[in-house]
Amino acid sequence: MEINDLFRLLKRHRVLLLVIPILMGGLVWYLTINSINKYESETTLYTGLASGSSVDVDKSINYNESTTAFDNLISVIKSRETQQEVAIRLLARHLILSESGQVTSSTPSFQSFSQSIPGYVKSLIVSEPKTIVKTIRENADTSVATPADSTKTFSFSNQTKSNIDYKYTLPLNITAADYEQTVMKLTEMYRSNDTNYVYKLINSKIPNYSLYALSTINANRLNNSDLLNIKYQSDDPAISQVTLQILTEVCIRNYKKFKENRSDAVVKYFEYKLDQATSKLSKGEENLLDFNKKNNLVNFNEQSKSIAIEKEQLESEFNNKKASLAGHNAVIKRLEEKMGNQQIVQTINEKILDRRNQLGIINSKIASAESTGSGSASDSKTLSDLKQQAEKLKEEIKQSVSELSSSSNSVSGVPIASVLSDWISNVIEAENLKAGMDVLSTRIKDFRNRYESLVPAGSNIKRIEREISVAEQEYLENLHGLNQAKLKMQDNELASTIKPVDLPFFPSNPIPNKQKLLILAAALFGFLIVMSYILVMEYFDNTLKNKSNASKILKIPFMAFFPKIILKSKKVDLEFICNRMMGMALQSLKFNLNGNSNTKKTKSILVFSTLKQEGKSVIATNLANKLRSESKKVLHIEISKKATGDLNISGSAENSQSNNPGKFSFINWLLGYPDNRIDLNHPFLNEPLMNPSGEEYFHFEPDEMFYSARNYVEILEQHNCQISFVPDYVIVELPPVLLFPYPSGLFKSADLSILICRSNRAWSTADKDALAEFQILTDNKIYFILNGLELHAVEMVMGALPKKQHG
């Protein structure tokens, strides 16, 4: 859509674009003419949520956390519980003031509300004599804070106090005790059922005392600071101030409770888990102590290491003695071979053998005493006696052997004395080694048994120590979590300390009335709504409506258009426009027919439409008359039902043969739209009603023979009609092709086909399919004539429309 088209569209609907905004503005003016003045009070609270004090000195500022904290605080302010408590406290204050005769408001609504309160509700007021009240208030104002008890638990909530107190929010004749008791009784009544007066009042839409009124409280964070601004409007300045005072008290208390209760639950959880971990750790340590006592363990790792070292030493010593014994046995065997084994055995008497056996027993005792001796005097004396006995036996053996070696030699000729000496020393050493190996073998078995007993003990100790380690780690983690939770709780207590920076003030003047702004906004909104509706309807308008739109939809060449013939055309010369368009159509007709390679004398023109009431008969008859005015011989054949009456030039569904031109509604006149009634007396519509008679015009109704006709000659022959002249042009007008069958041969033989269509109709899928089928049937082009255009659409094509000339 071009800018000129937009201006024409707005100009066409100019009355609607002016009337709707004026009506909406007037409606807003009427609704706000009796609006009540509003008084707004505000307060500013310092929250410390973004950059306030914290127990954690290394805590960094987190934008998301501070934003979430502000959202939580605002949600607490706007919560139903908070506003419900504010409403009850405001009602309690009002009741006490009304009872004492001290009313702070003079508005009619306040006074009428006071009179409407039932007596049983007023009976809930708790009040004391004024003298007692005065004494209590004076004592409260002059009281001195007592020093803090050092034995109590530290809490930041005890260190910081809000500077909002009852002595600032309550009148002098109201005590905090009376006020709180009255609030408690009203709360009990509110929660008792949903039919009592207090419940209905708070859940109604009564100003000042209902949740509906308190829902207008506005709380916003000031930029990115720690400050929170709260505003409230009401019809009474005192109520605006007092409501914010009460809201500040309730908000601070509820938010503190919300923060501290949440942290206290976490502390209790970690305390519970810490008790469980302590119990597990104590049980594991007791199990380890009992196990050590049962197995006589002082230090398992050192004891097992010492036993392993001694066992290795004993085994090493045993293997060394075993190797030495093998060597001595080999030496003894060789010496016996030198001496002659049989002779020596026979020579050695029983005394020598007996002494050797005794020596072996004593050597065993000596080795056992040396390995297991404790170092006492008795053990040393016993060991000394055994060694003396061993020496004595050795001497006796040597003497017995020396007797055998006095004069004999060995087998190899070596003196037997030297051989016997070596033999005796090796035998004695071998016996010593055997005795030592027996003792070592016994001790090795003892160490092995003890070592084997320590293997399961080690596994059990590791299991118990692992359980203790897990319990200790759990204990330390829970202890750390408890410390962090307590730190967080103290941090929350410190962070939940909200202080008023600006106390609620008494608004002396009402806020400026926004009536003019609302009227202007309503008028602008109405204008935008109407304009948007017009543009949307224009955008989604899928009718043919003008030349460019029809060309895009039909996708066939354009021949001409004809305007809608209306009664009041604002002095526009419609006759001139129709004649000009008819001349354009005739010029295009001749150009396309002369450009055709067919040189036959009679040119066949097929005029058709997809539906009825398209203006096909009017245009076909005017086209025939125009050709006759140029001395052309024209044959006009109309194939239609008489009931169709297809002489509509207006594009409407009205019967144009009727003498009734239609009606022009008062609403259309009021909205400035043109009078679109049809002018049936206009020459362009009136002349076609008088069709020429004789051989120039024939009217036939469609029948079975008509559908097989291939040209106008066959149509005339089917009805036994003859003409005495050869026509230059034959105009065949078909019935609506979507409502009646049509002869395909007639389309093939036509030199030119003209589609007549109304501008105010939508082009459906059936129309597209029918037109596509015609394009397949005919070898020549199909042109379209757009009928019944609105004057503004005609002006878009022709520019300034010609005016009627007056004599």
Secondary structure in CASP SS format (residue, H / E / C, confidence):
PFRMAT SS
TARGET T0000
AUTHOR 0000-0000-0000
METHOD secondary structure of the structure
MODEL  1
M C 1.00
E C 1.00
I H 1.00
N H 1.00
D H 1.00
L H 1.00
F H 1.00
R H 1.00
L H 1.00
L H 1.00
K H 1.00
R H 1.00
H C 1.00
R H 1.00
V H 1.00
L H 1.00
L H 1.00
L H 1.00
V H 1.00
I H 1.00
P H 1.00
I H 1.00
L H 1.00
M H 1.00
G H 1.00
G H 1.00
L H 1.00
V H 1.00
W H 1.00
Y H 1.00
L H 1.00
T H 1.00
I C 1.00
N C 1.00
S C 1.00
I C 1.00
N C 1.00
K C 1.00
Y E 1.00
E E 1.00
S E 1.00
E E 1.00
T E 1.00
T E 1.00
L E 1.00
Y E 1.00
T C 1.00
G C 1.00
L C 1.00
A C 1.00
S C 1.00
G C 1.00
S C 1.00
S C 1.00
V C 1.00
D C 1.00
V C 1.00
D C 1.00
K C 1.00
S C 1.00
I C 1.00
N C 1.00
Y H 1.00
N H 1.00
E H 1.00
S H 1.00
T H 1.00
T H 1.00
A H 1.00
F H 1.00
D H 1.00
N H 1.00
L H 1.00
I H 1.00
S H 1.00
V H 1.00
I H 1.00
K H 1.00
S C 1.00
R H 1.00
E H 1.00
T H 1.00
Q H 1.00
Q H 1.00
E H 1.00
V H 1.00
A H 1.00
I H 1.00
R H 1.00
L H 1.00
L H 1.00
A H 1.00
R H 1.00
H H 1.00
L H 1.00
I H 1.00
L H 1.00
S H 1.00
E H 1.00
S H 1.00
G C 1.00
Q C 1.00
V C 1.00
T C 1.00
S C 1.00
S C 1.00
T C 1.00
P H 1.00
S H 1.00
F H 1.00
Q H 1.00
S H 1.00
F H 1.00
S H 1.00
Q H 1.00
S H 1.00
I C 1.00
P C 1.00
G H 1.00
Y H 1.00
V H 1.00
K H 1.00
S C 1.00
L C 1.00
I C 1.00
V C 1.00
S C 1.00
E C 1.00
P C 1.00
K H 1.00
T H 1.00
I H 1.00
V H 1.00
K H 1.00
T H 1.00
I H 1.00
R H 1.00
E H 1.00
N H 1.00
A H 1.00
D H 1.00
T H 1.00
S C 1.00
V C 1.00
A C 1.00
T C 1.00
P C 1.00
A C 1.00
D C 1.00
S C 1.00
T C 1.00
K C 1.00
T C 1.00
F C 1.00
S C 1.00
F H 1.00
S H 1.00
N H 1.00
Q H 1.00
T C 1.00
K C 1.00
S C 1.00
N C 1.00
I C 1.00
D C 1.00
Y H 1.00
K H 1.00
Y H 1.00
T H 1.00
L C 1.00
P C 1.00
L C 1.00
N C 1.00
I C 1.00
T C 1.00
A H 1.00
A H 1.00
D H 1.00
Y H 1.00
E H 1.00
Q H 1.00
T H 1.00
V H 1.00
M H 1.00
K H 1.00
L H 1.00
T H 1.00
E H 1.00
M H 1.00
Y H 1.00
R H 1.00
S H 1.00
N C 1.00
D C 1.00
T C 1.00
N C 1.00
Y H 1.00
V H 1.00
Y H 1.00
K H 1.00
L H 1.00
I H 1.00
N C 1.00
S C 1.00
K C 1.00
I C 1.00
P C 1.00
N C 1.00
Y C 1.00
S C 1.00
L H 1.00
Y H 1.00
A H 1.00
L H 1.00
S C 1.00
T C 1.00
I C 1.00
N E 1.00
A E 1.00
N E 1.00
R E 1.00
L C 1.00
N C 1.00
N C 1.00
S C 1.00
D C 1.00
L E 1.00
L E 1.00
N E 1.00
I E 1.00
K E 1.00
Y E 1.00
Q E 1.00
S E 1.00
D C 1.00
D C 1.00
P H 1.00
A H 1.00
I H 1.00
S H 1.00
Q H 1.00
V H 1.00
T H 1.00
L H 1.00
Q H 1.00
I H 1.00
L H 1.00
T H 1.00
E H 1.00
V H 1.00
C H 1.00
I H 1.00
R H 1.00
N H 1.00
Y H 1.00
K H 1.00
K H 1.00
F H 1.00
K H 1.00
E H 1.00
N H 1.00
R H 1.00
S H 1.00
D H 1.00
A H 1.00
V H 1.00
V H 1.00
K H 1.00
Y H 1.00
F H 1.00
E H 1.00
Y H 1.00
K H 1.00
L H 1.00
D H 1.00
Q H 1.00
A H 1.00
T H 1.00
S H 1.00
K H 1.00
L H 1.00
S H 1.00
K H 1.00
G H 1.00
E H 1.00
E H 1.00
N H 1.00
L H 1.00
L H 1.00
D H 1.00
F H 1.00
N H 1.00
K H 1.00
K H 1.00
N C 1.00
N C 1.00
L C 1.00
V C 1.00
N C 1.00
F H 1.00
N H 1.00
E H 1.00
Q H 1.00
S H 1.00
K H 1.00
S H 1.00
I H 1.00
A H 1.00
I H 1.00
E H 1.00
K H 1.00
E H 1.00
Q H 1.00
L H 1.00
E H 1.00
S H 1.00
E H 1.00
F H 1.00
N H 1.00
N H 1.00
K H 1.00
K H 1.00
A H 1.00
S H 1.00
L H 1.00
A H 1.00
G H 1.00
H H 1.00
N H 1.00
A H 1.00
V H 1.00
I H 1.00
K H 1.00
R H 1.00
L H 1.00
E H 1.00
E H 1.00
K H 1.00
M H 1.00
G C 1.00
N H 1.00
Q H 1.00
Q H 1.00
I H 1.00
V H 1.00
Q H 1.00
T H 1.00
I C 1.00
N C 1.00
E H 1.00
K H 1.00
I H 1.00
L H 1.00
D H 1.00
R H 1.00
R H 1.00
N H 1.00
Q H 1.00
L H 1.00
G H 1.00
I H 1.00
I H 1.00
N H 1.00
S H 1.00
K H 1.00
I H 1.00
A H 1.00
S H 1.00
A H 1.00
E H 1.00
S H 1.00
T H 1.00
G C 1.00
S C 1.00
G C 1.00
S C 1.00
A H 1.00
S H 1.00
D H 1.00
S H 1.00
K H 1.00
T H 1.00
L H 1.00
S H 1.00
D H 1.00
L H 1.00
K H 1.00
Q H 1.00
Q H 1.00
A H 1.00
E H 1.00
K H 1.00
L H 1.00
K H 1.00
E H 1.00
E H 1.00
I H 1.00
K H 1.00
Q H 1.00
S H 1.00
V H 1.00
S H 1.00
E H 1.00
L H 1.00
S C 1.00
S C 1.00
S C 1.00
S C 1.00
N E 1.00
S C 1.00
V C 1.00
S C 1.00
G C 1.00
V C 1.00
P E 1.00
I H 1.00
A H 1.00
S H 1.00
V H 1.00
L H 1.00
S H 1.00
D H 1.00
W H 1.00
I H 1.00
S H 1.00
N H 1.00
V H 1.00
I H 1.00
E H 1.00
A H 1.00
E H 1.00
N H 1.00
L H 1.00
K H 1.00
A H 1.00
G H 1.00
M H 1.00
D H 1.00
V H 1.00
L H 1.00
S H 1.00
T H 1.00
R H 1.00
I H 1.00
K H 1.00
D H 1.00
F H 1.00
R H 1.00
N H 1.00
R H 1.00
Y H 1.00
E H 1.00
S H 1.00
L H 1.00
V H 1.00
P H 1.00
A H 1.00
G H 1.00
S H 1.00
N H 1.00
I H 1.00
K H 1.00
R H 1.00
I H 1.00
E H 1.00
R H 1.00
E H 1.00
I H 1.00
S H 1.00
V H 1.00
A H 1.00
E H 1.00
Q H 1.00
E H 1.00
Y H 1.00
L H 1.00
E H 1.00
N H 1.00
L H 1.00
H H 1.00
G H 1.00
L H 1.00
N H 1.00
Q H 1.00
A H 1.00
K H 1.00
L H 1.00
K H 1.00
M H 1.00
Q H 1.00
D H 1.00
N H 1.00
E H 1.00
L H 1.00
A H 1.00
S C 1.00
T C 1.00
I C 1.00
K E 1.00
P E 1.00
V E 1.00
D E 1.00
L C 1.00
P C 1.00
F C 1.00
F C 1.00
P C 1.00
S C 1.00
N C 1.00
P C 1.00
I C 1.00
P C 1.00
N C 1.00
K C 1.00
Q H 1.00
K H 1.00
L H 1.00
L H 1.00
I H 1.00
L H 1.00
A H 1.00
A H 1.00
A H 1.00
L H 1.00
F H 1.00
G H 1.00
F H 1.00
L H 1.00
I H 1.00
V H 1.00
M H 1.00
S H 1.00
Y H 1.00
I H 1.00
L H 1.00
V H 1.00
M H 1.00
E H 1.00
Y H 1.00
F C 1.00
D C 1.00
N C 1.00
T E 1.00
L C 1.00
K C 1.00
N C 1.00
K H 1.00
S H 1.00
N H 1.00
A H 1.00
S H 1.00
K H 1.00
I H 1.00
L H 1.00
K C 1.00
I C 1.00
P C 1.00
F E 1.00
M E 1.00
A E 1.00
F E 1.00
F E 1.00
P E 1.00
K C 1.00
I C 1.00
I E 1.00
L C 1.00
K C 1.00
S C 1.00
K C 1.00
K C 1.00
V E 1.00
D C 1.00
L H 1.00
E H 1.00
F H 1.00
I H 1.00
C H 1.00
N H 1.00
R H 1.00
M H 1.00
M H 1.00
G H 1.00
M H 1.00
A H 1.00
L H 1.00
Q H 1.00
S H 1.00
L H 1.00
K H 1.00
F H 1.00
N H 1.00
L H 1.00
N H 1.00
G C 1.00
N C 1.00
S C 1.00
N C 1.00
T C 1.00
K C 1.00
K C 1.00
T C 1.00
K E 1.00
S E 1.00
I E 1.00
L E 1.00
V E 1.00
F E 1.00
S C 1.00
T C 1.00
L C 1.00
K C 1.00
Q C 1.00
E C 1.00
G C 1.00
K H 1.00
S H 1.00
V H 1.00
I H 1.00
A H 1.00
T H 1.00
N H 1.00
L H 1.00
A H 1.00
N H 1.00
K H 1.00
L H 1.00
R H 1.00
S H 1.00
E C 1.00
S C 1.00
K C 1.00
K C 1.00
V E 1.00
L E 1.00
H E 1.00
I E 1.00
E E 1.00
I E 1.00
S C 1.00
K C 1.00
K C 1.00
A C 1.00
T C 1.00
G C 1.00
D C 1.00
L C 1.00
N C 1.00
I C 1.00
S C 1.00
G C 1.00
S C 1.00
A C 1.00
E C 1.00
N C 1.00
S C 1.00
Q C 1.00
S C 1.00
N C 1.00
N C 1.00
P C 1.00
G C 1.00
K C 1.00
F C 1.00
S C 1.00
F H 1.00
I H 1.00
N H 1.00
W H 1.00
L H 1.00
L C 1.00
G C 1.00
Y C 1.00
P C 1.00
D C 1.00
N C 1.00
R C 1.00
I E 1.00
D C 1.00
L C 1.00
N C 1.00
H C 1.00
P H 1.00
F H 1.00
L H 1.00
N H 1.00
E H 1.00
P H 1.00
L H 1.00
M C 1.00
N C 1.00
P C 1.00
S C 1.00
G C 1.00
E C 1.00
E C 1.00
Y E 1.00
F E 1.00
H E 1.00
F E 1.00
E C 1.00
P C 1.00
D C 1.00
E C 1.00
M C 1.00
F H 1.00
Y H 1.00
S H 1.00
A C 1.00
R C 1.00
N C 1.00
Y H 1.00
V H 1.00
E H 1.00
I H 1.00
L H 1.00
E H 1.00
Q H 1.00
H C 1.00
N C 1.00
C C 1.00
Q C 1.00
I C 1.00
S C 1.00
F C 1.00
V C 1.00
P C 1.00
D C 1.00
Y E 1.00
V E 1.00
I E 1.00
V E 1.00
E E 1.00
L C 1.00
P C 1.00
P C 1.00
V C 1.00
L C 1.00
L C 1.00
F C 1.00
P C 1.00
Y C 1.00
P C 1.00
S H 1.00
G H 1.00
L H 1.00
F H 1.00
K H 1.00
S H 1.00
A C 1.00
D C 1.00
L E 1.00
S E 1.00
I E 1.00
L E 1.00
I E 1.00
C E 1.00
R E 1.00
S C 1.00
N C 1.00
R C 1.00
A E 1.00
W C 1.00
S C 1.00
T H 1.00
A H 1.00
D H 1.00
K H 1.00
D H 1.00
A H 1.00
L H 1.00
A H 1.00
E H 1.00
F H 1.00
Q H 1.00
I H 1.00
L H 1.00
T C 1.00
D C 1.00
N C 1.00
K C 1.00
I E 1.00
Y E 1.00
F E 1.00
I E 1.00
L E 1.00
N E 1.00
G E 1.00
L E 1.00
E C 1.00
L H 1.00
H H 1.00
A H 1.00
V H 1.00
E H 1.00
M H 1.00
V H 1.00
M H 1.00
G C 1.00
A C 1.00
L C 1.00
P C 1.00
K E 1.00
K C 1.00
Q C 1.00
H C 1.00
G C 1.00
END
